Amino acid sequence: MGTATLERQEVKQASPNKTKKPLVLAAIMLAMFMAAIEATIVSTAMPAIAADLGGFSLYSWVFSSYLLMNAVTVLIYGKLSDLFGRKPILTFGIIVFLIGSLLCGMATSIEMLIVFRFIQGFGAGAVMPIASTIVGDMYTKEERAKIQGYLSSVWGISAILGPAIGGLLVQYVSWRFVFWVNIPLGILAIIGLYLFLHEGVEKKKHSIDYAGAGLLFVSVSSFMLVMVEGGVRWEWISAPVFSLISLSLITFIFFILQEKRAKDPMMPFDIWQERSILIANTTSLTTGVMLIGISSFLPAFVQGVMERPPIVAGFTLTTMSIGWPIAAMIAGRLLLKIGFRTTSIIGGVALILGSIIFMTLSPDDGPVWAAFGSFMIGVGMGFSTTAFIVSIQSTVPWQKRGVATASNMFMRTLGSTIGAALLGGILNSRIQEHLRENGALDQFSLDSTTLLLNEEQRNQLTESMRVLLQDGLTSALQTVYLVVAGFAVISFLLILLLPKKNEENGNS
C-alpha cells in the first residue's frame, strides 16, 4: 500500500463526518495554550503564593507534583486514545485539569495546593500528546509538518503572555486567578471538540491493560519520587531511597512481562523496534535534561551573578520560547525538502552552539548574550522535536499513533525530571565545595546563595561576602552547563544514528 493511499485512509478514518479541520485545530490550540501557560504563569505567581500560604520547604513540590502526575499518565492516555478515540479521552483530561485548577485557586495551605496540583497534572497528561495526535490523524504527512509548527507557536505565545498575565493578576487581583484563568479556555476547547471533531472509531470490545497501567504508574512514581527527594529529604544512600528504587525496578520488570503477554498492551514494544522511533525517543530523553538545565538555573545566574531584576531573568528564558516556534515552523517546511534526519541534524548543531554559549558564560557577558544562548537552545529544540513528532507519526498506523506520540513526550518529561535531580545535585555539591575551600562553611550554608537572588538582601552583604557567594554560584553553574553541553553532544551523536531513508509508509 502506498504512502498517499495510507494517508488518505487514515484521514478518512479519523474524520468521516466532515470534521471541520480549522475549527478543531483552534480548539486543540486552546487546550494546548491552557496547559502551556500553566508553567510560566504559576512560576511568576509562586513567590506571592508562598508568602500567602507559607511552607517554603515544600515550594518545589508545587511543580514536582504536577510534573510527576503528567509524566506517569501520559502513556496511559496515549494508549486509551488509541482504544476509545481521541475526543473522549482529551475531553476527560481537560475536565480533570479544570477541576484541579478550580481547587488550586481555593487552596488555603501549601499542602492543599500540592494535592490539587496532583489533580491538575492528572488531567494535563492527556492534553499535549492527544492534541498532537489529533493533528496526526486529521492531516496528511505534507500538511502535518506545517501544522506542527503552528502547535509549537502556542509555547512561544504562552511564554510571552504567561509572566505578564501572572504578574498583573498577582499585583492587581489575586494569585488565585492564576489558576482560574484556565477555566474559560478549557470550556471553549471542549465545546470546539464536541461540535467539530468527528471520529470513526472501530466499535469493538477492548481489553484494557489495567495491570500494565498500574505497574507503570507505580514504577514511574517511585522513581520520580527518588529523583525529586533524593539528596534533599533523604540521603542518596538511605533506606527510603533504596526501597523506592527497588520498588521501581521490580514493578518495571513486571510491567515488561505484563506487556509481552497482554492482548492490548499499554505500551506496544514493537514501536520501539522502529529505529527512527527508538532514536527519536532516546534523544528526547537527553534534550529533556538540557531543557530543565537551562530553564531552571538561568534565572539564578542572571539575578544572582549578573545582579539583574527578575523581569530581565524572565526575558532571557522567553527567547528560548521564541526560538522554538520559529524553528518549528521553518522545520515544517524543510522536512519535506530535506527529510527528517537532516532537519534533526540542524537542530542538533543549534543545541551544541547554544550549550557552548552557556558553558563560556561569564558575569561580564550580560543578559543579552545569555538570551542569545537561550534562543539557540530553543531553535535546536524546535528543529529536532518537530522532526521527531512528524517522523514518529508517519512511521506508525492510526491504531498506534496515540501511544507512539505519547512515548516521545514521556521520554522528554522523564529526561527533565532526571535532569532536575542530577543538575541540582551537581550545583549544590559545587557550591558546598567552594565554601569549604574558602573556609566559609561555618559562616554560610547552601541556602545562603538565595541571599544573592533578592536585591535588598544582596545589598546588606559585605563586598567580600557577596563576591565569595557569587564566585561559588558562577563556578557551580559553569559546571552545570558543562554537563548540559555533554548532553548536547550526546543528543547530536544520537541524531546522526537516525536512518538516512525514512520509512514513509508505516506498517503497510
N, C-alpha and C positions, 0 to 999 in steps of 0.2 A: 504494500500500500504506500502511495507516495506521500510526501510531506503535506502538499496542498490539500489532498483528499482528507488526510487525518485531521488537519486543522479545521477544515470545513465541517467535518462530522462532529468534532468536539465543540465547536462554537454553537452548532445546531443543538447538540445535547445540552449545553449549558443554558440556552436561551430559546426554547421552542416557541414561546408565545410572544414573539416580538418584544424582547427586552429592550427598553429604551436606554441604550448604552450611555449617552452623555449624562442623563439624569442619575443612573446607577453610579457612574463614576463620581458625580458630585456628592452623592450620599456616602460613598466609600471614603472620599477625601475628607468629608466632615468627620466621619468616625475616626479616621487616622489623625486628623488635626486635634480632636478631643484627647486622644491618648498621647500624642506627641507633645502637646503644650503642657501636659501634666508635669513632665520632668522639669522644664525650665521655670514654670510658674511657681511650683512648690519650692524649688531651690531658693528662689528670690524671697519667698514668704517665711522660710524656716526660722531665721533669726527672730522674727516677730512671734511666730508660733511658740518657739522655745521660751521666749521671755514671758509669754502669757500662761503657758501650761506647765512650765518648769521641766525637770527631768532631763537635764542636758546630757547626762551619761547615756541616755537612750536615743540621742539625736540621730545617730547613723541608722538605727533600726527603722526609722520612718521611711528611709529609702530602701533599706535592705528587705523589709517585709514585702514591699511592692515588687521589687526585683525578683525575690525568691518565688512568690506565687506566679508571677509572669513566666518565669523560666520553667517551673515544674508543670504548668498546664499547657504550654504552647504546643507540644507534640500531641497531647491528648485531644485538644481542639482540632488540630490539623487532621487527625485520623477521623474524628467524629464528623467533620465536614465532608470527608470522602464517603462516609456511610449514609448520612442523612441529608446532605446538601449544605451549601454554604449559608443560605439565608437564615434558617432557624438557629444554627449554631452561632453565627455572628450576632444575631438579634439577642440571643440569650447572653452572650458576652457583654454586649453594650448595656443591657438591663442590669446585670450584676455590677458592672462598673459604675453605673449611675446610682444604684443603691449605696455602694461603697462611698461614692462622692458625697451623697446627701448626709450619710452618717459621719464622715470625716469632718464636715463643716459643723457638726453638732457635738464634737468631742469636747470633754471637759477636763481630760488629763492626757498626758503623753502616752500612757499605756492604752487608753481607749483609742487614741488616734492610730497607734501601731496596729491594733486589732482590725480597725476599719480599713486601714491601708492594705491589709491582707485580703480583705473582701474586694477592694478596688483592683488589686493585682490579679485576683482570681478571674475577674471579668476581662481585664486588659490582655490576658494571654490569648484571647480569641481574636482581638481586633486586628493587629498588624499582619499575622500570617494569612488569615482568611481574606482580608481586604486585598492583599497582593494576589491571592489565589483566584479570587473572582475576576480580577483583571486578566489572569492567565486563561480563564475559561471564556471570557467574552470576546477577546481579541485574538487575531492570528499572530504568528510569530513576528511578522513585519510590523504590525501595529503595536504589539506588546512592548517592544523596545522603547518606542517613543512615549507610551503611556506610563511606563515605569519611571521615566524622567519627571512626569507630572506628579506622580506619587511622592517622589523624593523631594519635590519643591515644597511639599507640606511641612517637612522638617525644617527647611530654611525659614519659612514664614513663621512657624511656631517658635523658632529660636530667637527671632527678632521681636515678635509680639509678646512672647511669654514673660520675659523680665519686665517689659514696660507695663503690661496689664497687671502683673503681680505687684509691682511697685506701687501703682496707682491705687489698687484695691486695698493694699495694706495701709497705705498712707491716709486715704480719704474715706474708706468704708470699714472693712474688717477683713482679717486674714481668712475668715470662714468662707467668704465669697470666692476665694481662690479655688475652692472645691466645687462650689455651687455653679460657677460659670460654665461648667461642663454640661449641666443638665439640659438646657435648651438645644445644645449642639447634638447630644445623643438622641433626643426625641426626634429631631429633624432627620437624622441619619436613619432611624428605624422606619419613619414614615416613607422616606425615599426608597428604602429597600423593599418594603411591602408593596408599594404602589408600582414600582417599575422593574423589579428583578423577578423574572420567571424562569424557574429551573426545571429541567426534565430529569429528575432523579428516578432511577430504576426502582420500582416498588418490589422489594423482596425482603424476606426475613433475614435480618442481620444478626450475627452472633457477636456481641460486644465483648471485647477482651478486657473485662473488669480486673482480672488478676494482673494482667500486664500493666494496666493503668495504675493500679495500687502499688505494685512493686517499683515502677518507675518513679512515682511520687515520693515514696519513702527513700529510695536510693539518692535521688537528686536533692531532696530536702535535707537529709542528714549531711550530705557532702557540702552543701552550701552553708549550712549552719556552722560547720567547721571553718569554712572559708571566711565567714563574717566574724565569728567569735574567737577563732584560734589566735593566740598571741595577744588577745585583748582581755576577754573574760577568763579564758583558760590558757594555761601554758601549753605550748605545742606538744611537749611530752607530758601528758597527763591522762588520767583515766577517762574523763568525758570525751576528749579528742580521739583517743584510741577506740573507745566504744562506738562513737559515731562513724569513724572511718570504717571499722569492721562491719557495722550495720549497712553502710553504703555499699561496700564491696560485695557482701553476701547477697543483699537484695538485688544488686545489679547482675550478679551471676544467675540468680533465679529468674530475673527478668529476661535475660538472653535465652535461657532454657524454655521459658514460657512462650516467648515469641516464636521459637522454632517449631513448637507443636500446636500453637493456636491456629484456628481456622481463619480468623480475620485478625491478624496481629496488629497491635497498636503501632509498632514500628516495623514495617516490612524491610528486613535486612538486605533484600535483593537490590533495593535502590542504591545502597552503598557500594554495590559491586560495579556500578557505572563509574568509570574513572573520573569523569567530569564532576559528578556529584561528590565523590569522596574527596577530591582535591578542593572543590569549592567550599565544602563544609569544614575541612581541616584549616583552610586559610581563614575562614570566618572566625574560627576559634582564636587564631593568633592576632588577627586585626581587632578582635574584641578586647584583647589585653591592651593593645595600643590605644584604643579609643578611650578606655577608662583611665589610662595613664596620663593622657593629655587633659581630658576634661576634669579629672579630679584634682590634679595638682598644679595646673597652670595658674588658676586664680591665686593660689598661695604664693607663687613666685612673684606675680605682678603686684599683689598687695603687700606681701611681707618683705620682699627683697628690693623691688623697684619703687616701693612706697607710693603706689598709685591707688586711687579710690576704687571701691567695688565696681562702680559703673564702667571703669576702664578695663578692669579684670574681666567683666562680663563681655565687653566688646572683643577682647582677644579670643574668647571662645566662640562668639557669634560668627566670626569669619569662617570657622570650620563649617558651620551650618549654612553658610552662603556658598562656599566652595563645593559642598556635597551635591546640592540640587543642580548647580550649573554644570558640573562634570557629568552628573547622571543624565541630563538632557542631551549633552554632546555625545555621551556614550551610546544613548539610544539610537542616534543617527549613525554612529560609527560601526556599531555591532554588525549591521547588515552588509557593510562595505568591507570591513577588515576582519570580522569574525570575533568570537568570544575571547579567544586566547590573547590576541594582540591587544584588544581593548583592556583586558585584565592586566597585561604587562605594563601598559601606560599607567594604570592605577598603582601598580607595584613600585614603579620608578618614582612617582609622586610621593608615595608613603616614605620611601627612603630619603628623598630630598627634605621632606618635612621633618623627619626624625633627626637628620643631620643638623638642621637649624636649631632644634631644641637641645641637642647634645652639646652644641657650642654656645648656647645662650648664656649671656653674662648680664649682670645688673646694669651695665652701661649701654646695652643694646637698645633698651627702650621697648615700650609695649607694641609699637608698630611692627617691629621685626618679629616679636612673639606672635602677633596676629597673623603675619605672613606665613609663619611656620604652621600655625593652626589651619590657615586657608589651604595650604598644600596637603595636609593630612585629610582635610575634607574632600579635596579633589581626588586624592587616591582612593578614598572610601567610595566616592560617587562612581568612579570608573569601574572599580572591582565589584562592588555589591550589585550594581545594575547588570553587569555581565554575568555574574553568578546566578541571580534570580532568573533571568531570561533563559540562560543555558539550562538550568535545572528544569524549568517548566517546559522546555522544548524536548527534554530527554524522556519524560515520563508521560503516560496517558492520564486522562481526566481522573480516573479512579484512584490515582496515587499522587496527584498534583498537590493536594492539600497537605498531606504529611511530608512530602518532599520539600515544599516551601517552608513549612514549619521547622523541619530539621535544620535548615540553614540558619534560621533566626534563633533557634535554640542554641546552636553552637556559638553564635556571636554573643548571646547573653551569658552563656557559660564562661566564655573567654573573658568577658567583662568582670564577672564575679571572681574568677580566679585571679585576674589582674589586680582587682581592688585589694585583695588579701596579700598577694605576692609583692606588689609595688609598695603598698602601705607598710609592710614589714621591713622592706629594704630602707624606706625613708626613715622609719623610727630607729632602726639599728644604726644607720649612718649618723643621725643627729646625736644619738647617745654616745657613739664612739668619738665624735667631735668634742662633745662636752667633757668626756673622760680624758682625752688627750690634752685638753686645756685646763684640766683640774677644776672644772666648774660644776661638777655633778652635785656638790654639796650646796651650791648656790642656785642652780637651775635644774629643772626636770624636763622631760619631753613636752609636757603641757605648757612650759614657758614660751615655746615657739608661738603659741597663739597670741602672745603679747604683741608680736610684730603685725598681726592682722587687724589690730584696732589702732587707729591713728593716735587717739588720746593716750592709750596705754603705752604705745611705742615712744611717744614724746616724753614720757616720765622716766624712761630708761636712760642711764648714763651713756655717753658715746661709746665707751669700751664694751659695755653690756650689749648695746644694740649691734655693734659690729660683730661681736662674738656669736650672737644668735643668728645674724644674717649670713655670716660665713658658713655656719653649720647648715642652715637651710639651703643655701646655694649649693654646697658640695653634695648634700643629700639628694637634692633634686637633679643635679647633673648625673649622679649615679643612676637614679630612676630613669632618666632619659637615655642613658647609655643602654640600659636593659630594653627600653622601648625601641631603640634603634636596632638592637639584636633581633627583636620580634619582627621589625620591618624587613630585615634581610631574610629571615625565615619565610615570611609571607611571600616575598619576591621569588625565592627559590621554589616554593610550592607552586606558585602560579606558572613557572616555567615547565612544571610537570603536567600541566593541562594538555589534553590531546590536541594535536595540531589540526585534525579534522574532526569537527563536532558531528556526533550522530544526530541528524536533524529529524529523523523520522521516528523517534522514540522507540517504542517496542513493537512497531508494526512490522 
